[in-house]
Amino acid sequence: MDMTGRFMDAREALCAGLVSRVVPQGELLGAARELAGQILSRGRSPSGLPSSR
């Protein structure tokens, strides 16, 4: 991580491996929902969240 406190934009964070994907702001909610669906489809609770089963 950058320890200087300097702002890092999305592309730089992607190049540094701090994020796995960058999407336009208008597509953010859809991309987040898609990722949540992928996590939930694995049939287990995400770490730190109790199972609702």
The first five atom37 places (N, CA, C, CB, O) and aatype in JSON, in Angstrom:
{
  "aatype": [12, 3, 12, 16, 7, 1, 13, 12, 3, 0, 1, 6, 0, 10, 4, 0, 7, 10, 19, 15, 1, 19, 19, 14, 5, 7, 6, 10, 10, 7, 0, 0, 1, 6, 10, 0, 7, 5, 9, 10, 15, 1, 7, 1, 15, 14, 15, 7, 10, 14, 15, 15, 1],
  "atom_mask": [
    [1, 1, 1, 1, 1],
    [1, 1, 1, 1, 1],
    [1, 1, 1, 1, 1],
    [1, 1, 1, 1, 1],
    [1, 1, 1, 0, 1],
    [1, 1, 1, 1, 1],
    [1, 1, 1, 1, 1],
    [1, 1, 1, 1, 1],
    [1, 1, 1, 1, 1],
    [1, 1, 1, 1, 1],
    [1, 1, 1, 1, 1],
    [1, 1, 1, 1, 1],
    [1, 1, 1, 1, 1],
    [1, 1, 1, 1, 1],
    [1, 1, 1, 1, 1],
    [1, 1, 1, 1, 1],
    [1, 1, 1, 0, 1],
    [1, 1, 1, 1, 1],
    [1, 1, 1, 1, 1],
    [1, 1, 1, 1, 1],
    [1, 1, 1, 1, 1],
    [1, 1, 1, 1, 1],
    [1, 1, 1, 1, 1],
    [1, 1, 1, 1, 1],
    [1, 1, 1, 1, 1],
    [1, 1, 1, 0, 1],
    [1, 1, 1, 1, 1],
    [1, 1, 1, 1, 1],
    [1, 1, 1, 1, 1],
    [1, 1, 1, 0, 1],
    [1, 1, 1, 1, 1],
    [1, 1, 1, 1, 1],
    [1, 1, 1, 1, 1],
    [1, 1, 1, 1, 1],
    [1, 1, 1, 1, 1],
    [1, 1, 1, 1, 1],
    [1, 1, 1, 0, 1],
    [1, 1, 1, 1, 1],
    [1, 1, 1, 1, 1],
    [1, 1, 1, 1, 1],
    [1, 1, 1, 1, 1],
    [1, 1, 1, 1, 1],
    [1, 1, 1, 0, 1],
    [1, 1, 1, 1, 1],
    [1, 1, 1, 1, 1],
    [1, 1, 1, 1, 1],
    [1, 1, 1, 1, 1],
    [1, 1, 1, 0, 1],
    [1, 1, 1, 1, 1],
    [1, 1, 1, 1, 1],
    [1, 1, 1, 1, 1],
    [1, 1, 1, 1, 1],
    [1, 1, 1, 1, 1]
  ],
  "atom_positions": [
    [[0.83, -1.19, 0.0], [0.0, 0.0, 0.0], [0.87, 1.25, 0.0], [-0.94, 0.0, 1.2], [2.02, 1.24, 0.44]],
    [[0.29, 2.26, -0.49], [0.98, 3.54, -0.52], [0.97, 4.13, 0.88], [0.33, 4.51, -1.55], [-0.1, 4.38, 1.43]],
    [[2.14, 4.36, 1.46], [2.24, 4.84, 2.84], [2.41, 6.36, 2.93], [3.39, 4.17, 3.55], [2.61, 6.9, 4.02]],
    [[2.34, 7.02, 1.81], [2.58, 8.47, 1.82], [1.33, 9.28, 2.1], [3.15, 8.9, 0.5], [1.43, 10.48, 2.37]],
    [[0.15, 8.66, 2.04], [-1.08, 9.4, 2.2], [-1.53, 10.07, 0.91], [0.0, 0.0, 0.0], [-2.54, 10.77, 0.88]],
    [[-0.78, 9.84, -0.16], [-1.1, 10.4, -1.46], [-2.33, 9.71, -2.04], [0.09, 10.26, -2.42], [-2.48, 8.5, -1.89]],
    [[-3.21, 10.47, -2.69], [-4.4, 9.92, -3.33], [-3.99, 8.99, -4.46], [-5.31, 11.04, -3.84], [-3.09, 9.3, -5.24]],
    [[-4.67, 7.86, -4.56], [-4.42, 6.9, -5.63], [-5.72, 6.74, -6.4], [-3.9, 5.52, -5.07], [-6.74, 6.38, -5.82]],
    [[-5.7, 7.0, -7.7], [-6.93, 6.84, -8.48], [-7.18, 5.36, -8.77], [-6.85, 7.65, -9.79], [-6.34, 4.5, -8.48]],
    [[-8.33, 5.07, -9.35], [-8.75, 3.69, -9.58], [-7.79, 2.93, -10.48], [-10.13, 3.67, -10.19], [-7.47, 1.77, -10.19]],
    [[-7.33, 3.54, -11.53], [-6.41, 2.84, -12.45], [-5.1, 2.49, -11.76], [-6.12, 3.71, -13.7], [-4.57, 1.4, -11.95]],
    [[-4.59, 3.41, -10.95], [-3.34, 3.14, -10.24], [-3.55, 2.03, -9.2], [-2.82, 4.43, -9.56], [-2.67, 1.18, -9.02]],
    [[-4.69, 2.03, -8.53], [-5.0, 0.97, -7.56], [-5.1, -0.39, -8.26], [-6.31, 1.28, -6.81], [-4.67, -1.4, -7.72]],
    [[-5.66, -0.4, -9.46], [-5.75, -1.62, -10.24], [-4.36, -2.12, -10.61], [-6.59, -1.4, -11.51], [-4.06, -3.31, -10.47]],
    [[-3.52, -1.24, -11.08], [-2.15, -1.61, -11.46], [-1.34, -2.1, -10.26], [-1.44, -0.42, -12.1], [-0.47, -2.96, -10.41]],
    [[-1.63, -1.55, -9.08], [-0.91, -1.94, -7.87], [-1.48, -3.22, -7.25], [-0.96, -0.81, -6.85], [-0.93, -3.74, -6.28]],
    [[-2.57, -3.72, -7.82], [-3.16, -4.95, -7.3], [-4.02, -4.75, -6.06], [0.0, 0.0, 0.0], [-4.33, -5.72, -5.36]],
    [[-4.42, -3.52, -5.78], [-5.24, -3.25, -4.6], [-6.72, -3.48, -4.85], [-5.03, -1.84, -4.14], [-7.49, -3.65, -3.9]],
    [[-7.14, -3.49, -6.11], [-8.51, -3.79, -6.5], [-8.45, -4.78, -7.65], [-9.29, -2.48, -6.9], [-7.45, -4.86, -8.37]],
    [[-9.52, -5.55, -7.82], [-9.51, -6.56, -8.88], [-10.22, -6.11, -10.14], [-10.15, -7.81, -8.38], [-10.08, -6.73, -11.19]],
    [[-10.98, -5.02, -10.05], [-11.73, -4.55, -11.2], [-12.07, -3.08, -11.03], [-13.02, -5.39, -11.39], [-12.29, -2.61, -9.91]],
    [[-12.12, -2.35, -12.14], [-12.53, -0.95, -12.15], [-13.67, -0.82, -13.14], [-11.33, 0.01, -12.53], [-13.57, -1.28, -14.27]],
    [[-14.77, -0.19, -12.7], [-15.93, 0.0, -13.57], [-16.32, 1.47, -13.55], [-17.13, -0.89, -13.12], [-16.03, 2.18, -12.59]],
    [[-16.96, 1.95, -14.61], [-17.45, 3.33, -14.61], [-18.45, 3.53, -13.48], [-18.09, 3.68, -15.98], [-19.15, 2.6, -13.09]],
    [[-18.52, 4.74, -12.96], [-19.37, 5.04, -11.82], [-20.82, 4.63, -12.06], [-19.3, 6.51, -11.49], [-21.48, 4.12, -11.15]],
    [[-21.32, 4.84, -13.25], [-22.69, 4.49, -13.57], [-22.98, 3.0, -13.55], [0.0, 0.0, 0.0], [-24.14, 2.59, -13.49]],
    [[-21.94, 2.17, -13.59], [-22.08, 0.72, -13.58], [-21.73, 0.1, -12.23], [-21.22, 0.11, -14.65], [-21.76, -1.12, -12.08]],
    [[-21.39, 0.96, -11.26], [-20.89, 0.46, -9.99], [-21.9, -0.42, -9.24], [-20.49, 1.61, -9.11], [-21.54, -1.5, -8.79]],
    [[-23.13, 0.03, -9.11], [-24.13, -0.74, -8.37], [-24.38, -2.1, -9.02], [-25.44, 0.05, -8.27], [-24.48, -3.11, -8.33]],
    [[-24.49, -2.12, -10.33], [-24.68, -3.39, -11.04], [-23.51, -4.33, -10.84], [0.0, 0.0, 0.0], [-23.69, -5.53, -10.65]],
    [[-22.3, -3.8, -10.9], [-21.11, -4.63, -10.72], [-21.04, -5.16, -9.29], [-19.83, -3.82, -11.05], [-20.64, -6.31, -9.07]],
    [[-21.41, -4.34, -8.32], [-21.41, -4.78, -6.92], [-22.45, -5.88, -6.71], [-21.7, -3.58, -5.97], [-22.18, -6.86, -6.0]],
    [[-23.61, -5.73, -7.31], [-24.65, -6.76, -7.19], [-24.21, -8.06, -7.86], [-25.97, -6.26, -7.8], [-24.47, -9.15, -7.35]],
    [[-23.55, -7.93, -8.99], [-23.05, -9.12, -9.69], [-22.04, -9.86, -8.82], [-22.4, -8.72, -11.04], [-22.1, -11.09, -8.71]],
    [[-21.13, -9.14, -8.21], [-20.13, -9.75, -7.33], [-20.79, -10.38, -6.11], [-19.1, -8.7, -6.9], [-20.42, -11.48, -5.7]],
    [[-21.76, -9.7, -5.53], [-22.49, -10.26, -4.38], [-23.18, -11.56, -4.77], [-23.52, -9.24, -3.84], [-23.19, -12.52, -4.0]],
    [[-23.77, -11.59, -5.96], [-24.41, -12.81, -6.44], [-23.43, -13.96, -6.6], [0.0, 0.0, 0.0], [-23.75, -15.1, -6.28]],
    [[-22.24, -13.65, -7.08], [-21.21, -14.68, -7.23], [-20.8, -15.23, -5.88], [-19.98, -14.11, -7.97], [-20.62, -16.43, -5.72]],
    [[-20.65, -14.35, -4.9], [-20.27, -14.77, -3.55], [-21.36, -15.66, -2.96], [-20.01, -13.54, -2.64], [-21.07, -16.72, -2.4]],
    [[-22.6, -15.22, -3.08], [-23.72, -15.98, -2.5], [-23.96, -17.3, -3.21], [-24.97, -15.15, -2.54], [-24.44, -18.25, -2.59]],
    [[-23.64, -17.38, -4.5], [-23.88, -18.61, -5.24], [-22.94, -19.74, -4.82], [-23.73, -18.36, -6.72], [-23.16, -20.9, -5.18]],
    [[-21.92, -19.42, -4.09], [-20.98, -20.45, -3.63], [-21.57, -21.28, -2.5], [-19.67, -19.8, -3.17], [-20.97, -22.27, -2.07]],
    [[-22.75, -20.88, -2.0], [-23.43, -21.68, -1.01], [-22.9, -21.57, 0.4], [0.0, 0.0, 0.0], [-23.23, -22.39, 1.25]],
    [[-22.09, -20.58, 0.65], [-21.6, -20.4, 2.01], [-21.62, -18.92, 2.35], [-20.18, -20.99, 2.19], [-21.59, -18.06, 1.47]],
    [[-21.66, -18.65, 3.6], [-21.74, -17.28, 4.09], [-20.39, -16.59, 3.92], [-22.19, -17.25, 5.56], [-19.35, -17.19, 4.23]],
    [[-20.38, -15.33, 3.43], [-19.12, -14.59, 3.39], [-18.53, -14.46, 4.79], [-19.33, -13.19, 2.78], [-19.27, -14.4, 5.77]],
    [[-17.24, -14.44, 4.89], [-16.56, -14.35, 6.18], [-17.12, -13.22, 7.02], [-15.07, -14.15, 5.97], [-17.26, -12.09, 6.56]],
    [[-17.45, -13.54, 8.28], [-17.92, -12.53, 9.2], [-19.42, -12.29, 9.17], [0.0, 0.0, 0.0], [-19.95, -11.55, 10.01]],
    [[-20.12, -12.92, 8.21], [-21.57, -12.77, 8.14], [-22.22, -14.09, 8.51], [-22.02, -12.31, 6.72], [-21.85, -15.13, 7.97]],
    [[-23.18, -14.07, 9.43], [-23.82, -15.34, 9.82], [-24.68, -15.9, 8.7], [-24.67, -15.14, 11.08], [-25.23, -15.14, 7.9]],
    [[-24.78, -17.19, 8.63], [-25.61, -17.84, 7.63], [-27.08, -17.67, 7.99], [-25.26, -19.32, 7.5], [-27.44, -17.72, 9.16]],
    [[-27.94, -17.47, 6.99], [-29.36, -17.29, 7.24], [-30.12, -18.61, 7.08], [-29.94, -16.24, 6.29], [-31.35, -18.63, 7.13]],
    [[-29.41, -19.7, 6.9], [-30.05, -21.01, 6.72], [-30.45, -21.61, 8.04], [-29.12, -21.97, 5.99], [-31.0, -22.71, 8.08]]
  ]
}
